[in-house]
Amino acid sequence: MLELYQFSSCPYCQKVLRTLDSLGLKVGKDYQLIEASRGTPGRETVINLGGMSQVPFLVDGSTKMYESDDIIDYLKRKFS
């Protein structure tokens, strides 16, 4: 299952969420949303896995990526 580290007020995270929705992917079934605002365990995981405290951050198995446009391209290639 995909993991998307995000927080609700992040416009780039919302952009990725809109793409997940447009691809017909469902939270809890196809992907997991993980809160990653400052001071949360999710933010610590983002830093530990990717080396930066930036969101959105996508984890799909061994694939890990930042940058909303890169994530969107990846999702479209994988699920379109």
VOPAGU-2260 file (C-alpha; in pm, 1 decimal, decimal comma):
REM VOPAGU-2260
SITE   aa  ch    i         X         Y         Z
SITE  MET   A    0       0,0       0,0       0,0
SITE  LEU   A    1     120,1     349,5     -84,3
SITE  GLU   A    2     198,7     581,7     203,3
SITE  LEU   A    3     155,5     955,3     156,7
SITE  TYR   A    4     305,3    1173,4     427,2
SITE  GLN   A    5     124,4    1507,6     426,3
SITE  PHE   A    6     -59,3    1772,5     621,7
SITE  SER   A    7    -391,1    1929,3     531,1
SITE  SER   A    8    -283,4    2291,5     487,2
SITE  CYS   A    9      -9,1    2200,9     237,5
SITE  PRO   A   10    -124,6    2299,9    -115,0
SITE  TYR   A   11     122,7    2060,2    -277,4
SITE  CYS   A   12     -15,7    1774,1     -69,5
SITE  GLN   A   13    -368,0    1868,6    -178,1
SITE  LYS   A   14    -254,2    1858,6    -540,2
SITE  VAL   A   15    -133,7    1498,5    -494,0
SITE  LEU   A   16    -455,2    1404,5    -311,8
SITE  ARG   A   17    -662,8    1538,9    -602,1
SITE  THR   A   18    -462,3    1319,4    -838,6
SITE  LEU   A   19    -512,3    1011,9    -620,5
SITE  ASP   A   20    -885,3    1083,6    -624,0
SITE  SER   A   21    -893,6    1138,2   -1001,3
SITE  LEU   A   22    -721,6     801,0   -1048,9
SITE  GLY   A   23    -994,6     636,0    -843,0
SITE  LEU   A   24    -762,3     539,7    -559,0
SITE  LYS   A   25    -918,2     518,2    -213,6
SITE  VAL   A   26    -765,9     608,8     121,5
SITE  GLY   A   27    -743,3     304,1     345,5
SITE  LYS   A   28    -769,7      66,8      50,4
SITE  ASP   A   29    -506,0     182,6    -198,6
SITE  TYR   A   30    -306,6     429,8       6,0
SITE  GLN   A   31    -251,6     544,0     360,8
SITE  LEU   A   32    -241,1     909,2     465,1
SITE  ILE   A   33      10,5     985,2     736,5
SITE  GLU   A   34       8,2    1314,9     923,2
SITE  ALA   A   35     349,6    1476,9     888,1
SITE  SER   A   36     312,2    1827,1    1025,5
SITE  ARG   A   37     594,6    1961,9    1241,7
SITE  GLY   A   38     638,4    1777,3    1568,2
SITE  THR   A   39     455,1    1459,7    1460,5
SITE  PRO   A   40     597,3    1107,6    1438,5
SITE  GLY   A   41     516,8    1119,3    1066,7
SITE  ARG   A   42     752,6    1411,9    1014,3
SITE  GLU   A   43    1029,9    1219,7    1191,3
SITE  THR   A   44     967,5     924,6     959,3
SITE  VAL   A   45     989,3    1151,1     653,7
SITE  ILE   A   46    1327,0    1279,1     771,4
SITE  ASN   A   47    1452,9     929,3     856,1
SITE  LEU   A   48    1343,3     776,9     525,0
SITE  GLY   A   49    1418,8    1063,9     288,3
SITE  GLY   A   50    1664,4    1291,3     461,7
SITE  MET   A   51    1451,7    1608,4     437,6
SITE  SER   A   52    1148,7    1736,7     628,1
SITE  GLN   A   53     955,8    1816,6     311,3
SITE  VAL   A   54     603,9    1703,8     223,1
SITE  PRO   A   55     437,9    1558,2      30,2
SITE  PHE   A   56     649,7    1246,9      61,3
SITE  LEU   A   57     542,7     924,5    -109,0
SITE  VAL   A   58     659,3     576,9     -14,2
SITE  ASP   A   59     575,9     284,7    -242,6
SITE  GLY   A   60     788,0     -10,3    -138,4
SITE  SER   A   61    1146,7      85,0    -212,2
SITE  THR   A   62    1037,7     396,2    -407,2
SITE  LYS   A   63    1054,9     715,2    -203,1
SITE  MET   A   64     998,9    1060,7    -345,5
SITE  TYR   A   65     935,1    1424,5    -269,1
SITE  GLU   A   66     802,8    1692,0    -508,4
SITE  SER   A   67     434,3    1689,0    -590,7
SITE  ASP   A   68     485,2    1695,3    -969,2
SITE  ASP   A   69     721,4    1395,5    -954,2
SITE  ILE   A   70     475,6    1208,4    -732,7
SITE  ILE   A   71     187,6    1287,6    -970,4
SITE  ASP   A   72     386,5    1168,2   -1273,4
SITE  TYR   A   73     474,2     846,9   -1088,7
SITE  LEU   A   74     111,4     784,3    -988,7
SITE  LYS   A   75     -16,9     846,8   -1340,3
SITE  ARG   A   76     239,2     608,8   -1490,5
SITE  LYS   A   77     159,5     340,6   -1233,3
SITE  PHE   A   78    -220,5     364,7   -1222,6
SITE  SER   A   79    -336,1     503,4   -1560,2
